Amino acid sequence: MSRKELGDWGEKQASKYLRNSGYQILEQNYSCKLGEIDLIICQNDILIFVEVKTRRNINYGPPQAAVDYRKQDKIKKVALYYLSINRGLDMELRFDVISIMLKKGQVEIEHFENAF
């Protein structure tokens, strides 16, 4: 499985996990001139921007560690753009990270709410 395929697979796993946890998926792979956000979801009048990171091993650290300050800043800029286009959304905002590890055929999902 290539890096792109692993990432796409992880995003599908995250979507399934979030739906099963009661979240509504509004956008998948939302992109604009400023960048991309993996998932935009909502639950209980909270609009949530989600970054999904998937890894097969922790040689370079856990998946969530890849969401560094620069990545967070980029996600926030894309989120502001999304909000400017969708002015009717008057909701509380949150930024989450979904960490997915694929170990020996087993899937481990961690959901970090209010990650940044």
C-alpha positions in Angstrom: 0.0 0.0 0.0 1.5 3.4 -1.0 1.6 6.4 1.3 -1.4 8.0 -0.6 -3.4 4.7 -0.4 -2.6 4.4 3.3 -3.8 8.0 3.9 -7.0 7.5 1.9 -7.7 4.3 3.7 -7.1 6.0 7.1 -9.5 8.8 6.1 -12.2 6.2 5.3 -11.6 4.5 8.7 -11.9 7.9 10.4 -15.1 8.7 8.6 -16.6 5.3 9.6 -15.5 5.8 13.2 -16.9 9.3 13.4 -20.3 8.3 11.9 -20.6 5.4 14.3 -19.8 7.9 17.2 -22.7 10.1 16.2 -20.9 12.8 14.2 -22.4 14.2 10.9 -19.9 14.3 8.1 -20.2 17.7 6.2 -17.1 17.6 4.0 -14.5 15.1 3.1 -11.1 16.3 1.7 -12.3 19.9 1.5 -9.8 21.9 -0.5 -9.4 25.5 -1.5 -6.5 27.7 -2.7 -5.1 27.7 0.8 -4.9 24.0 1.4 -7.0 21.0 2.5 -8.8 19.7 5.5 -9.4 16.0 5.7 -12.9 16.1 7.4 -15.3 18.8 8.4 -17.9 17.3 10.8 -20.5 18.5 13.3 -22.1 17.3 16.5 -24.3 19.2 19.0 -23.9 22.6 17.2 -20.1 22.3 17.2 -18.3 22.6 13.9 -15.2 20.4 13.9 -12.2 20.5 11.6 -10.4 17.1 11.6 -6.9 16.2 10.5 -6.4 12.4 10.0 -3.0 10.9 10.3 -2.3 7.2 9.6 0.9 5.2 10.1 2.0 1.6 10.0 4.7 2.1 12.6 6.0 4.6 15.0 9.6 5.0 13.6 8.9 8.7 13.1 6.7 9.1 16.2 2.9 8.6 16.7 0.6 9.8 13.9 -0.7 12.8 15.9 2.9 14.1 16.2 2.8 14.9 12.5 0.3 17.7 13.1 2.9 20.2 14.1 2.5 24.0 14.5 2.9 24.7 10.8 0.2 22.1 9.9 -2.1 23.5 12.6 -1.6 27.0 11.2 -2.4 25.9 7.7 -5.6 24.0 8.9 -6.7 27.1 10.8 -6.3 29.3 7.6 -8.3 26.8 5.5 -11.0 26.7 8.3 -11.3 30.5 8.2 -11.7 30.4 4.5 -14.4 27.7 4.8 -16.2 29.9 7.4 -16.0 32.9 5.1 -17.6 31.0 2.3 -20.3 29.4 4.6 -21.3 32.6 6.5 -24.6 31.0 7.7 -22.7 28.7 10.1 -23.0 30.1 13.6 -21.5 27.3 15.6 -18.8 26.7 18.2 -15.5 25.6 16.5 -13.1 22.8 17.4 -10.0 21.3 15.9 -9.5 17.5 16.3 -6.9 15.0 15.3 -7.7 11.4 14.5 -4.6 9.1 14.9 -4.8 5.7 13.2 -2.2 3.0 13.6 -2.2 -0.1 11.5 -0.4 -2.9 13.4 -0.3 -6.4 12.2 -3.7 -6.1 10.6 -5.2 -4.5 13.7 -6.5 -0.9 13.5 -6.0 1.4 16.5 -7.9 4.7 16.4 -7.4 7.6 18.8 -9.6 10.7 18.7 -8.0 13.8 20.2 -10.7 16.4 20.7 -9.6 20.1 21.0 -6.2 19.0 19.8 -5.2 22.6 19.0 
